[in-house]
Amino acid sequence: MSMFLEKLEGVKIRFDQVAEQITDPDVISDMKRYVTLNKEYKSLEPLIDAYKKYKNIVTNINSSKEILATESDPEMREMAKMEIEELESQVEPLESEIKILLLPSDPEDDKNAVLEVRAGTGGDEASIFAGDLYRMYGKYFDAKGWKYSITSATEGTSGGYKEVVVEVTGSKVYGTLKYESGVHRVQRVPQTETQGRVHTSAASVAVLPEAEEFDIELNQSDIRKDTYCSSGPGGQSVNTTYSAVRLTHMPTGIVVTCQDQKSQLKNLDKAMKELRTRIYNLEHQKYLDEISSKRKTMVSTGDRSAKIRTYNYPQGRVTDHRIGLTLYNLPAIMDGDIQEIIDKLQMEENAERLKESGMA
């Protein structure tokens, strides 16, 4: 127990320092530093709460042991024994929780995200499935209380999307959604199939942590901006005003478009956000490629062909291939009930990280 308390006391000292610094006028006036410290404060809070609880349990166990060692009254001794038993049963689960909280958190996890769903092999059926996945995620975001909006989309010829790019904002969005990156495969009888045969189609999902202004400096002279008329649904004004924006980042060749807002300024703002995210992710990919070789829960961005999940309609089953998880509640999952899958992936990743750190 003492090893934990020593570690946690060090964390508590840091927490108190950060708490003091974020009220310092010099720090408040330096926005970048203030934002960084505020994030650190919030990320340490759960660990400090666990530390207080843990310290309290250890103190009470020691007090009860002292009673056992010095008290001769049988009733008092019995109460002390029961107290020790009750408290000691809480130690192990709390230690497991603290071990995970002590793991260095990925600074990307707290970020908002850009989610891309693209139809893969399978023609019209793949576009319909990409649309189904977009709907599934939308329902999940609603349940989480997250906000989301389409940045750009190309509709499929028979419904769904050839590709759809969505900006998602809320609490720990990237840390939750990052496990969704990879190829999602569907096995079902397509609406277009007359013989009733089961086909296999696929859509790829990519989740990128959204870069903040502090993360990357963009040089305006490196960006070419083009405007054009929006296409698709949205009323008369969509097709008559040059509100859609295309940005090209010359040094990297990255191109982003945004046409979902009626105002060119709003589209420009969203496109700049996405451009910043994509440039930032060139670096982030190197990190992802490195950890994906160690952890089965994460797919390397260079290996977008990795099949992570299969949705089998005839059997009503969903299988996540990374952890061998099979659930027979496909309709609920397609309605956004994907939390159980994400929880299991997080548990698996935590187990892998604990092993890496030697704390397992």
GUSEMAR-947468 format. One line per 4 residues: number of its first residue (from 1); their letters; for each residue z negated, y negated, x negated of N, C-alpha, C. Coordinates in steps of 0.02 Angstrom, whole numbers, plus 50000, padded with zeros to 5 digits. Each point is the difference from the previous one (the first is absolute). Layout:
N
NUM) a) Z/Y/X/Z/Y/X/Z/Y/X ~ ...
//
This chain:
360
1) msmf) 50000/50060/49959/50000/49940/50041/50000/49937/49957 ~ 49966/50002/49943/49992/49940/49959/50067/49975/49974 ~ 50048/50048/49985/50066/49980/49976/50034/49954/50050 ~ 49995/50020/50064/50029/49960/50053/49969/49931/50005
5) lekl) 49933/49999/49998/49966/49936/50007/50017/49953/49944 ~ 50006/50027/49938/50018/49957/49943/50069/49970/50011 ~ 50048/50043/50020/50069/49975/50012/50000/49947/50054 ~ 49964/50016/50054/50000/49955/50058/49964/49934/49986
9) egvk) 49949/50004/49957/49966/49937/49983/50046/49953/49961 ~ 50044/50030/49958/50050/49961/49964/50048/49967/50049 ~ 50020/50037/50052/50046/49973/50051/49965/49944/50038 ~ 49936/50009/50015/49962/49950/50038/49996/49934/49960
13) irfd) 49992/50005/49934/49998/49939/49958/50066/49963/50006 ~ 50057/50038/49996/50066/49970/50006/50009/49969/50069 ~ 49978/50034/50052/50006/49976/50069/49964/49932/50008 ~ 49940/49997/49972/49961/49937/50004/50034/49944/49962
17) qvae) 50031/50017/49943/50037/49948/49961/50059/49973/50041 ~ 50037/50046/50030/50059/49980/50040/49978/49958/50060 ~ 49945/50022/50032/49974/49963/50059/49983/49928/49980 ~ 49973/49992/49940/49981/49933/49976/50063/49959/49984
21) qitd) 50049/50033/49967/50060/49964/49979/50042/49975/50058 ~ 50003/50039/50055/50043/49978/50056/49971/49941/50038 ~ 49939/49979/49984/49973/49939/50031/50003/49941/49951 ~ 50024/50013/49939/50005/49948/49949/50060/49955/50015
25) pdvi) 49990/49934/50006/50055/49954/50017/50060/50005/49951 ~ 49986/50012/49936/50055/50007/49951/50044/50060/50016 ~ 49968/50054/50021/50038/50061/50017/50039/49988/50065 ~ 49967/49969/50050/50033/49988/50065/50062/49957/49990
29) sdmk) 49998/49953/49953/50058/49956/49989/50057/50036/49963 ~ 49985/50058/49968/50052/50039/49967/50019/50058/50046 ~ 50050/49987/50043/50017/50046/50054/50012/50072/49976 ~ 50037/50007/49946/50018/50067/49976/49937/50039/49981
33) ryvt) 49954/49967/49964/49938/50032/49978/49955/50016/50061 ~ 49998/49953/50046/49959/50008/50060/50023/50061/50040 ~ 50066/50006/50010/50028/50056/50039/49983/50066/49966 ~ 50008/50002/49933/49986/50062/49962/49926/50019/50006
37) lnke) 49955/49951/49991/49928/50015/50004/49979/50020/50071 ~ 50030/49968/50049/49984/50015/50070/50019/50072/50017 ~ 50058/50022/49973/50022/50069/50010/49952/50048/49967 ~ 49978/49983/49939/49953/50043/49964/49935/50006/50039
41) yksl) 49976/49944/50027/49938/49998/50039/50005/50048/50059 ~ 50057/49994/50037/50009/50043/50059/50006/50074/49982 ~ 50033/50013/49942/50009/50071/49981/49933/50031/49977 ~ 49954/49958/49973/49935/50026/49977/49949/50009/50056
45) epli) 50010/49964/50055/49951/50001/50055/49982/50071/50024 ~ 50049/50045/50015/49980/50067/50023/49958/50038/49949 ~ 50015/49990/49936/49963/50033/49946/49928/49974/49997 ~ 49992/49935/50009/49933/49970/49999/49959/50025/50060
49) dayk) 50032/50006/50058/49965/50026/50059/49976/50072/49987 ~ 50045/50040/49970/49982/50070/49984/49944/50002/49948 ~ 50003/49954/49952/49949/49996/49947/49931/49986/50030 ~ 49997/49952/50047/49935/49982/50032/49971/50060/50038
53) kykn) 50044/50034/50035/49980/50059/50039/49974/50055/49952 ~ 50038/50011/49946/49983/50052/49951/49934/49985/49966 ~ 49991/49936/49980/49939/49980/49965/49939/50010/50046 ~ 50010/49984/50063/49947/50007/50050/49980/50073/50007
57) ivtn) 50050/50045/50003/49986/50072/50006/49962/50025/49938 ~ 50024/49981/49940/49968/50022/49938/49927/49976/49997 ~ 49988/49937/50019/49932/49971/50000/49956/50040/50048 ~ 50026/50015/50060/49960/50035/50050/49986/50073/49980
61) inss) 50049/50032/49966/49989/50069/49975/49943/49999/49948 ~ 50004/49951/49955/49948/49995/49947/49931/49988/50030 ~ 49998/49957/50052/49934/49986/50034/49973/50063/50032 ~ 50044/50038/50033/49978/50061/50034/49977/50053/49949
65) keil) 50035/50002/49944/49980/50048/49947/49932/49982/49971 ~ 49987/49936/49996/49935/49976/49975/49944/50021/50048 ~ 50016/49994/50066/49950/50022/50051/49986/50074/49992 ~ 50053/50039/49989/49991/50073/49991/49957/50016/49939
69) ates) 50009/49960/49948/49964/50012/49937/49927/49979/50005 ~ 49984/49952/50043/49932/49972/49999/49960/50014/50065 ~ 50035/50013/50054/49967/50006/50065/49975/50071/50013 ~ 49938/50005/50026/49973/50067/50015/50003/50015/50075
73) dpem) 50008/49948/50043/50002/50010/50072/50063/50039/50020 ~ 49992/50061/50029/50058/50043/50015/50052/49966/50045 ~ 49975/49960/50049/50047/49967/50046/50044/49950/49963 ~ 49969/49961/49956/50036/49950/49960/50050/50035/49954
77) rema) 49978/50056/49970/50044/50037/49955/50060/50028/50038 ~ 49988/50025/50061/50055/50027/50040/50050/49946/50018 ~ 49974/49941/50018/50044/49943/50017/50041/49979/49939 ~ 49968/50000/49941/50035/49981/49938/50056/50051/49985
81) kmei) 49985/50065/50010/50051/50052/49988/50060/49991/50046 ~ 49985/49988/50064/50054/49990/50049/50042/49939/49983 ~ 49965/49947/49978/50034/49938/49980/50047/50013/49941 ~ 49976/50037/49950/50040/50016/49940/50062/50041/50020
85) eele) 49989/50050/50043/50055/50042/50023/50054/49960/50035 ~ 49977/49957/50045/50046/49958/50040/50040/49953/49954 ~ 49964/49967/49953/50033/49952/49955/50047/50035/49951 ~ 49979/50058/49974/50041/50034/49950/50066/50026/50032
89) sqve) 49998/50013/50065/50062/50022/50033/50051/49943/50004 ~ 49976/49938/49993/50045/49942/50003/50029/49982/49931 ~ 49968/50026/49947/50019/49979/49932/50072/50022/49983 ~ 50015/50064/50012/50066/50026/49977/50059/49966/50035
93) ples) 49999/49994/50067/50056/49966/50032/50008/49927/49976 ~ 49943/49967/49989/50003/49930/49977/50026/49996/49928 ~ 49980/50048/49958/50025/50002/49931/50076/50010/50000 ~ 50025/50044/50044/50073/50012/50004/50036/49936/50020
97) eiki) 49970/49965/50048/50030/49936/50023/50001/49949/49943 ~ 49945/49997/49963/49994/49952/49945/50049/50017/49944 ~ 50009/50065/49986/50048/50020/49947/50069/49973/50016 ~ 50020/50005/50063/50066/49975/50020/50002/49924/49995
101) lllp) 49946/49967/50022/49997/49927/49996/50000/49974/49928 ~ 49974/50042/49954/49998/49980/49929/50068/50006/49966 ~ 50045/50038/50030/50067/50006/49970/50033/49932/50000 ~ 50033/49981/49946/50032/49934/50000/50052/49997/50056
105) sdpe) 49995/49951/50044/50047/49997/50056/50066/49971/49975 ~ 50054/50022/50031/50066/49974/49984/50004/49930/50029 ~ 50011/49948/49958/50002/49932/50026/50055/49989/50052 ~ 50049/50045/50001/50055/49994/50048/49977/50019/50071
109) ddkn) 49948/50043/50004/49981/50029/50064/49984/49949/50054 ~ 49972/49943/49981/49980/49949/50049/50059/49960/50026 ~ 50059/50009/49970/50056/49956/50016/50034/50019/50066 ~ 50036/49950/50027/50046/50014/50055/50058/50040/49972
113) avle) 50045/50022/50043/50054/50042/49975/50067/49986/50034 ~ 50052/50021/49965/50067/50000/50029/50018/50074/50009 ~ 50016/50018/50062/50017/50069/50016/50075/50004/50014 ~ 50034/50046/49966/50072/50010/50012/50011/50070/50027
117) vrag) 50038/50005/50054/50020/50067/50025/50076/50001/49999 ~ 50028/50050/49965/50073/50006/49994/50023/50068/50023 ~ 50053/50002/50041/50029/50063/50021/50031/50035/49940 ~ 49988/50065/49995/50028/50038/49944/50057/50044/50025
121) tggd) 50000/50062/49977/50053/50047/50021/49990/50018/50074 ~ 50056/50008/50035/49994/50021/50070/50035/49954/50048 ~ 50038/49951/49976/50040/49956/50044/49960/49964/50052 ~ 50027/50000/50063/49967/49964/50055/49929/50024/50012
125) easi) 49989/50065/49993/49934/50029/50012/49949/49973/49950 ~ 50022/49988/49937/49955/49972/49949/49979/49929/50019 ~ 50048/49961/50028/49984/49931/50022/49951/50002/50059 ~ 50011/50047/50046/49954/50006/50058/49930/50018/49974
129) fagd) 49997/50045/49952/49935/50021/49972/49967/49941/49963 ~ 50039/49961/49963/49973/49940/49965/49969/49953/50052 ~ 50033/49995/50059/49973/49959/50055/49935/50029/50026 ~ 49997/50067/50005/49939/50033/50023/49942/49987/49952
133) lyrm) 50015/50003/49934/49948/49987/49950/49976/49928/50004 ~ 50047/49953/50009/49981/49930/50007/49954/49990/50060 ~ 50016/50034/50056/49958/49995/50060/49931/50030/49986 ~ 49999/50058/49965/49937/50033/49983/49955/49952/49959
137) ygky) 50030/49969/49949/49960/49953/49959/49978/49939/50041 ~ 50044/49975/50043/49982/49942/50042/49939/50015/50043 ~ 49998/50060/50030/49943/50020/50042/49936/50005/49957 ~ 50009/50026/49939/49943/50007/49954/49973/49931/49981
141) fdak) 50046/49953/49985/49979/49932/49981/49963/49967/50058 ~ 50025/50011/50061/49966/49971/50059/49928/50027/50005 ~ 49993/50065/49989/49934/50032/50005/49953/49972/49946 ~ 50027/49983/49942/49960/49973/49944/49986/49925/50008
145) gwky) 50035/49969/50047/49993/49927/50009/50038/49961/49946 ~ 50050/50032/49969/50041/49966/49950/50058/49964/50034 ~ 50023/49946/49967/50058/49964/50026/50062/50024/49961 ~ 50056/50003/50033/50061/50021/49964/50061/49966/50032
149) sits) 50051/49988/49958/50062/49972/50026/50058/50024/49958 ~ 50057/50010/50034/50060/50023/49965/50028/49942/49959 ~ 50016/50014/49937/50032/49950/49957/50075/50006/50005 ~ 50024/50062/49996/50072/50012/50009/50010/50070/50027
153) ateg) 50055/50009/50037/50013/50066/50029/50075/50009/50012 ~ 50022/50062/49991/50069/50019/50017/49994/50057/50049 ~ 50025/49989/50061/49992/50050/50052/50050/50057/49992 ~ 49979/50060/50021/50044/50059/49998/50051/49996/50057
157) tsgg) 50055/50035/49994/50053/49996/50051/49979/50034/50066 ~ 49953/50048/49996/49976/50033/50062/49926/49987/50012 ~ 49976/49944/49975/49928/49984/50008/49963/50008/49935 ~ 49938/49978/49999/49960/50003/49939/50025/49950/49949
161) ykev) 49986/50015/49936/50018/49953/49946/50030/50036/49941 ~ 50052/49969/49971/50024/50025/49935/49948/49980/49948 ~ 49974/49939/50009/49943/49979/49958/49962/49945/50035 ~ 49934/50000/49990/49958/49948/50028/49946/49983/49949
165) vvev) 49991/49935/49989/49950/49976/49951/49948/49959/50038 ~ 49937/50018/49991/49946/49970/50040/49946/49972/49954 ~ 49977/49941/50018/49944/49970/49963/49936/50016/50039 ~ 49949/50028/49966/49939/50021/50035/49940/49964/49969
169) tgsk) 49959/49968/50042/49942/49964/49974/49937/50023/50036 ~ 49946/50006/49961/49936/50022/50028/49954/50019/49944 ~ 49950/50041/50015/49950/50018/49950/50020/50066/49965 ~ 50004/49997/49933/50016/50059/49958/50063/50035/50023
173) vygt) 50052/49961/50014/50062/50029/50027/50033/50046/49948 ~ 50011/49974/49939/50035/50041/49950/49959/50062/49982 ~ 49935/49992/49992/49957/50057/49982/50002/50056/50051 ~ 50015/49982/50063/50003/50049/50053/50070/50031/50006
177) lkye) 50051/49957/49993/50069/50022/50013/50036/50030/49940 ~ 49971/49992/49940/50037/50020/49939/50018/50075/50000 ~ 49961/50040/50037/50013/50073/50001/50062/50017/50041 ~ 50027/49950/50036/50057/50013/50044/50067/49998/49963
181) sgvh) 50000/49976/49937/50062/49996/49962/50028/50069/49983 ~ 50064/50008/50015/50033/50064/49985/50048/50018/50056 ~ 50027/50061/49999/50048/50021/50050/49964/50037/50057 ~ 50014/49977/50061/49973/50031/50061/50058/50038/50032
185) rvqr) 49988/50064/50015/50053/50043/50025/49986/50020/50072 ~ 50051/50001/50041/49991/50020/50071/50043/50061/50015 ~ 49971/50046/50038/50037/50059/50022/49997/50001/50077 ~ 50058/49989/50032/50002/49999/50073/50072/50006/50024
189) vpqt) 50008/50008/50065/50067/50002/50030/50019/49927/50013 ~ 50052/49974/49966/50018/49929/50010/50026/49988/50071 ~ 49994/49938/50023/50025/49981/50067/50076/50011/50003 ~ 50032/49996/49942/50074/50006/49998/50024/50072/49995
193) etqg) 49953/50048/49994/50017/50071/49990/50010/50035/50067 ~ 50058/50029/50010/50014/50033/50065/49981/50073/50000 ~ 49997/50031/49941/49986/50072/49996/49925/50017/49999 ~ 49958/49949/49997/49928/50012/49999/49974/50025/49933
197) rvht) 50038/49986/49946/49978/50023/49934/49952/49949/49968 ~ 49952/50027/49962/49953/49956/49965/50034/49974/49935 ~ 49997/49935/49991/50027/49970/49939/49943/49972/49957 ~ 50013/49993/49936/49952/49968/49956/50029/49933/49977
201) saas) 49963/49947/50011/50021/49933/49978/49942/49970/49961 ~ 50013/49944/49968/49947/49970/49959/50003/49923/50001 ~ 49943/49970/49987/49996/49927/49990/49952/49989/49943 ~ 50015/49949/49960/49954/49986/49944/49958/49939/50017
205) vavl) 49937/50004/49979/49953/49945/50011/49978/49974/49932 ~ 49998/49934/49993/49974/49970/49938/49949/49947/50021 ~ 49942/50000/49966/49948/49951/50014/49987/49961/49935 ~ 50008/49934/50004/49991/49958/49940/49941/49953/50011
209) peae) 49956/49993/49950/49946/49950/50008/50030/49930/49999 ~ 49981/49958/50047/50028/49933/50004/49972/49956/49945 ~ 50045/49970/49962/49978/49957/49945/49975/49934/50028 ~ 49945/49975/49972/49975/49935/50021/50029/49947/49952
213) efdi) 49994/49937/50020/50028/49947/49959/49972/50001/49929 ~ 49936/50020/49995/49968/50000/49934/50026/50057/49955 ~ 50030/50051/50032/50021/50059/49961/50063/49988/49959 ~ 50042/49957/50025/50064/49992/49966/50027/49929/50008
217) elnq) 50022/49972/49944/50029/49933/50000/50076/50008/50007 ~ 50029/49969/50052/50072/50004/50009/50032/49935/49978 ~ 50052/50005/49960/50036/49942/49977/50057/49987/50049 ~ 49998/49942/50034/50050/49986/50053/50071/50001/49973
221) sdir) 50009/49982/49937/50068/49998/49972/50030/50070/49991 ~ 49956/50052/50005/50024/50070/49995/50021/50028/50067 ~ 49991/49960/50054/50012/50027/50067/50060/49966/50033 ~ 50047/50041/50023/50056/49972/50038/49986/50011/50075
225) kdty) 50007/49945/50038/49985/50005/50072/50065/49992/50040 ~ 50013/50048/50045/50057/49995/50046/49974/50002/50071 ~ 50032/49961/50043/49981/50003/50072/50060/50024/50040 ~ 49985/50034/50055/50055/50025/50042/49974/50009/50071
229) cssg) 50045/50013/50047/49979/50009/50070/49968/50068/50009 ~ 49944/50001/50036/49967/50063/50014/50043/50042/50047 ~ 49992/50066/49996/50035/50043/50047/49949/50042/50037 ~ 50020/50027/50056/49953/50043/50037/49969/49964/50058
233) pggq) 49952/50034/50034/49970/49970/50061/49960/49938/49983 ~ 49990/49957/50050/49959/49940/49988/50026/49939/50035 ~ 50049/50008/50045/50023/49942/50039/50055/49962/49964 ~ 50024/49948/50033/50058/49963/49975/49989/49968/49932
237) svnt) 49940/49971/49991/49988/49962/49938/50007/50042/49938 ~ 49989/50066/50006/50002/50045/49942/50068/49996/49966 ~ 50053/50002/50041/50066/50004/49971/50032/49932/49985 ~ 49969/49947/50019/50032/49934/49992/49969/49958/49945
241) tysa) 49941/50018/49976/49969/49959/49947/49995/50040/49936 ~ 50004/49964/49944/49996/50032/49935/49927/50009/49981 ~ 49965/50043/50039/49928/50007/49988/49983/50058/49954 ~ 50046/50049/49994/49987/50058/49957/50005/49979/49927
245) vrlt) 49957/50032/49958/49996/49980/49930/50010/50062/49955 ~ 50040/49991/49948/50007/50053/49950/49982/49970/49932 ~ 49953/50032/49966/49980/49976/49933/50020/50051/49948 ~ 50029/49976/49945/50019/50044/49945/49962/49977/49937
249) hmpt) 49962/50045/49971/49963/49984/49938/50044/50020/49941 ~ 50029/49950/49967/50051/50013/49948/49976/50047/49943 ~ 49940/49989/49971/49980/50042/49944/49995/50075/50016 ~ 49979/50016/50063/49989/50071/50017/50055/50028/50045
253) givv) 50039/49954/50032/50051/50023/50047/49972/50019/50067 ~ 49936/49987/50013/49968/50018/50064/50025/49953/50055 ~ 50020/50029/50056/50024/49960/50057/49955/50014/50060 ~ 49977/49947/50033/49962/50010/50063/50030/49957/50054
257) tcqd) 49996/50024/50062/50024/49961/50057/49946/49996/50053 ~ 50001/49945/50037/49954/49995/50057/50036/49963/50056 ~ 50002/50031/50059/50036/49968/50055/49963/50006/50067 ~ 49935/50016/49997/49967/50013/50065/49972/49937/50033
261) qksq) 49995/49945/49962/49973/49938/50028/50058/49953/50019 ~ 49989/49958/50050/50053/49953/50018/50004/49942/49951 ~ 49945/49987/49965/50000/49944/49953/50017/50023/49930 ~ 50046/49963/49967/50020/50017/49932/49940/49995/49953
265) lknl) 49957/49951/50011/49941/49992/49956/49953/50060/50004 ~ 49990/50025/50061/49956/50059/50008/50031/50061/49967 ~ 50066/50007/50008/50035/50056/49968/49996/49995/49924 ~ 50006/49938/49975/49997/49989/49928/49931/50019/49973
269) dkam) 49949/49981/50038/49931/50014/49979/49989/50076/49996 ~ 50023/50037/50052/49992/50073/50000/50041/50033/49945 ~ 50061/49973/49989/50043/50029/49948/49970/49989/49931 ~ 49969/49941/49988/49968/49986/49935/49942/50048/49989
273) kelr) 49962/50013/50053/49944/50047/49996/50025/50069/49979 ~ 50054/50022/50034/50026/50066/49986/50030/50004/49929 ~ 50034/49946/49979/50029/49999/49933/49945/50006/49947 ~ 49946/49962/50011/49943/50002/49953/49973/50072/49996
277) triy) 49995/50032/50058/49974/50069/50004/50045/50048/49962 ~ 50065/49993/50009/50046/50047/49968/50001/49992/49923 ~ 49995/49937/49977/49998/49989/49927/49935/50027/49972 ~ 49946/49987/50035/49934/50024/49979/50000/50076/49996
281) nleh) 50036/50032/50047/50000/50073/50003/50039/50034/49945 ~ 50042/49962/49965/50034/50030/49942/49947/50022/49949 ~ 49948/49958/49992/49945/50017/49954/49955/50053/50031 ~ 49986/49992/50065/49955/50046/50034/50027/50072/49999
285) qkyl) 50067/50006/50001/50031/50066/49999/49981/50039/49937 ~ 49996/49965/49943/49982/50035/49938/49931/50032/50007 ~ 49954/49962/50031/49932/50025/50011/50002/50060/50048 ~ 50039/49994/50054/50004/50054/50049/50029/50063/49969
289) deis) 50052/49992/49959/50031/50058/49968/49951/50036/49954 ~ 49956/49959/49969/49951/50029/49954/49947/50041/50039 ~ 49974/49971/50055/49947/50036/50037/50028/50058/50041 ~ 50063/49995/50021/50027/50053/50042/50006/50066/49962
293) skrk) 50004/49995/49934/50003/50062/49960/49933/50035/50000 ~ 49946/49962/50014/49933/50030/50000/49976/50018/50070 ~ 50025/49965/50050/49972/50010/50068/50053/50021/50049 ~ 49985/50054/50035/50050/50026/50047/50006/49958/50064
297) tmvs) 49950/49957/50013/50002/49960/50061/50050/49943/49995 ~ 50018/49981/49939/50045/49943/49991/50068/50024/49974 ~ 50052/49970/50027/50068/50018/49980/50026/49945/49955 ~ 50029/50020/49943/50028/49951/49953/50057/49963/50035
301) tgdr) 50004/49934/49989/50053/49960/50032/50068/50021/49973 ~ 50001/50028/49940/50063/50023/49971/50022/50066/50032 ~ 49956/50030/50041/50015/50065/50030/49998/49994/50076 ~ 50041/49955/50027/50000/49989/50072/50024/50061/50039
305) saki) 50028/50050/49963/50026/50059/50034/49944/50049/50017 ~ 49939/49987/49977/49945/50047/50011/49983/50003/50074 ~ 50005/50060/50029/49984/50008/50072/49924/50003/50006 ~ 49972/49953/50038/49927/50000/50007/49976/50029/50066
309) rtyn) 50043/49996/50052/49975/50021/50066/50057/50025/50044 ~ 49986/50051/50040/50049/50026/50047/49973/49996/50071 ~ 50042/49975/50045/49982/49994/50071/50044/50052/50037 ~ 49970/50055/50022/50037/50054/50031/49988/49999/50076
313) ypqg) 50052/49978/50037/49993/49991/50073/49995/50066/50038 ~ 50042/50051/49985/49994/50062/50040/49930/50031/49997 ~ 49965/49993/49942/49933/50029/49994/49944/49948/50010 ~ 50019/49937/50013/49950/49947/50011/49955/49991/49940
317) rvtd) 50029/50009/49940/49957/50000/49940/50021/49947/49949 ~ 49951/49974/49965/50012/49954/49944/49967/50029/49938 ~ 50038/50004/49945/49972/50027/49938/50006/49949/49945 ~ 49944/49986/49967/50003/49957/49940/50001/50047/49940
321) hrig) 50056/50000/49963/50011/50050/49948/49957/49988/49937 ~ 49976/49939/49990/49962/49985/49939/49933/50036/50000 ~ 49969/50005/50060/49933/50030/50002/49998/50062/50044 ~ 50060/50023/50022/50003/50061/50041/49965/49993/50067
325) ltly) 50002/49940/50029/49966/49988/50064/50050/50009/50057 ~ 49983/50042/50049/50043/50009/50059/49959/49984/50063 ~ 50028/49956/50042/49967/49982/50063/50048/50015/50057 ~ 49972/50026/50055/50042/50016/50058/49991/49948/50055
329) nlpa) 50007/49937/49983/49994/49948/50051/50055/49947/49990 ~ 50061/50024/49993/50057/49956/49985/50008/49942/50049 ~ 49995/50011/50067/50008/49942/50046/49951/49944/49986 ~ 49936/50018/49986/49949/49949/49986/50016/49964/49934
333) imdg) 50023/50038/49950/50017/49970/49935/50058/49951/50008 ~ 50052/50020/50037/50057/49955/50011/49980/49939/50041 ~ 49941/50004/50032/49974/49942/50037/49952/49959/49956 ~ 50001/50013/49935/49961/49958/49954/49935/50030/49977
337) diqe) 49984/50061/50022/49935/50029/49982/50005/50034/49931 ~ 50007/49960/49947/50009/50028/49933/49939/49992/49955 ~ 49944/49975/50030/49941/49986/49959/49972/50063/49966 ~ 50001/50057/50036/49972/50061/49972/50039/50021/49936
341) iidk) 50067/49993/50002/50040/50017/49942/49982/49954/49942 ~ 49996/49935/50014/49984/49951/49947/49930/50014/49971 ~ 49952/50015/50044/49931/50015/49977/50000/50060/49952 ~ 50037/50053/50019/50001/50061/49958/50033/49985/49932
345) lqme) 50052/49959/50001/50034/49982/49937/49953/49958/49956 ~ 49962/49955/50032/49953/49959/49962/49945/50043/49969 ~ 49976/50049/50039/49948/50045/49975/50025/50040/49940 ~ 50062/50023/50005/50031/50038/49945/50007/49956/49938
349) enae) 50022/49939/50012/50009/49955/49942/49932/49983/49968 ~ 49950/49989/50041/49933/49986/49973/49975/50058/49958 ~ 50013/50062/50024/49979/50059/49962/50035/50003/49933 ~ 50065/49983/50000/50038/50001/49937/49975/49945/49953
353) rlke) 49985/49942/50028/49976/49944/49958/49930/50015/49970 ~ 49958/50033/50041/49934/50019/49975/50006/50049/49942 ~ 50047/50046/50006/50012/50048/49946/50022/49965/49937 ~ 50047/49952/50008/50025/49961/49943/49944/49962/49966
357) sgma) 49953/49974/50041/49946/49958/49972/49943/50041/49971 ~ 50000/50066/50014/49947/50043/49974/49937/49997/50043 ~ 50003/49968/50059/49942/49995/50044/49996/50056/50051 ~ 50054/50040/50004/50000/50053/50052/49951/50054/49983
//
